[in-house]
């Protein structure tokens, strides 16, 4: 079992920044992925950023095209905490943001399609979510 607790959501104006944190506890060992997903009202949950940890080659990070160059995912190994630094925020970034944990070593095929960030159905554990609201 893995428990995930998010913090850091809030409301800012467009162009502003927010930093989300996700603390993981439990069986956080071996090779795995931690990432951030978001879900806006009426839309599907989508992967935003992911970091793969535990591979011999070192950590690797991936981002959705919509956030590349604006969001940065990072990890504090000692604290088992993942961060999402969100900059140049846009109203379309408004959503509930969820921390996710998947026992995955890297990008892979799911249902015949290649994913850099695991699809929502490939996630093993979820946090409860933290809201992010961006006003124009």
PECORSUL-V702236 format. One record per residue. RES is the residue in three letters. SS is DSSP state (H for helix, E for strand, - for the rest). PHI is phi in whole degrees, -180 to 180 (999 if undefined). Layout:
# PECORSUL-V702236
res & ss & phi
RES & SS & PHI
RES & SS & PHI
This chain:
# PECORSUL-V702236
res & ss & phi
UNK & - & 999
UNK & E & -130
UNK & E & -111
UNK & E & -127
UNK & E & -128
UNK & E & -93
UNK & E & -156
UNK & - & 107
UNK & - & -68
UNK & E & 167
UNK & E & -122
UNK & E & -141
UNK & E & -83
UNK & - & -55
UNK & - & 93
UNK & - & -83
UNK & - & -133
UNK & E & -143
UNK & E & -127
UNK & E & -99
UNK & E & -126
UNK & E & -140
UNK & E & -97
UNK & E & -105
UNK & E & -142
UNK & E & 103
UNK & - & -84
UNK & - & -101
UNK & - & -138
UNK & - & 78
UNK & - & -98
UNK & E & -160
UNK & E & -121
UNK & E & -123
UNK & E & -157
UNK & E & -124
UNK & E & -121
UNK & E & -141
UNK & E & -142
UNK & - & -91
UNK & - & -54
UNK & - & 79
UNK & - & -120
UNK & - & -76
UNK & - & -72
UNK & E & -126
UNK & E & -75
UNK & E & -108
UNK & E & -157
UNK & E & -147
UNK & E & -130
UNK & E & -99
UNK & E & -125
UNK & - & 101
UNK & - & -80
UNK & - & -59
UNK & - & -74
UNK & - & 103
UNK & - & -66
UNK & E & -135
UNK & E & -122
UNK & E & -140
UNK & E & -135
UNK & - & -68
UNK & - & -57
UNK & - & -68
UNK & - & -121
UNK & - & -58
UNK & - & 86
UNK & - & -116
UNK & E & -109
UNK & E & -133
UNK & E & -102
UNK & E & -147
UNK & E & -140
UNK & E & -106
UNK & H & -60
UNK & H & -64
UNK & H & -102
UNK & - & 50
UNK & E & -123
UNK & E & -112
UNK & E & -119
UNK & E & -129
UNK & E & -88
UNK & E & -114
UNK & - & -120
UNK & - & 48
UNK & - & -67
UNK & - & -121
UNK & H & -54
UNK & H & -72
UNK & H & -83
UNK & - & -62
UNK & E & -179
UNK & E & -87
UNK & E & -105
UNK & E & -118
UNK & E & -82
UNK & E & -137
UNK & E & -132
UNK & E & -136
UNK & - & -84
UNK & - & -132
UNK & - & -94
UNK & - & 171
UNK & - & -53
UNK & E & -156
UNK & E & -86
UNK & E & -131
UNK & - & 57
UNK & - & 84
UNK & E & -126
UNK & E & -84
UNK & E & -127
UNK & - & -75
UNK & - & -106
UNK & - & -54
UNK & - & -68
UNK & H & -55
UNK & H & -75
UNK & H & -94
UNK & - & -84
UNK & - & -91
UNK & E & -140
UNK & E & -126
UNK & - & -82
UNK & - & -82
UNK & - & 100
UNK & E & -138
UNK & E & -82
UNK & E & -128
UNK & E & -126
UNK & E & -115
UNK & E & -99
UNK & - & -90
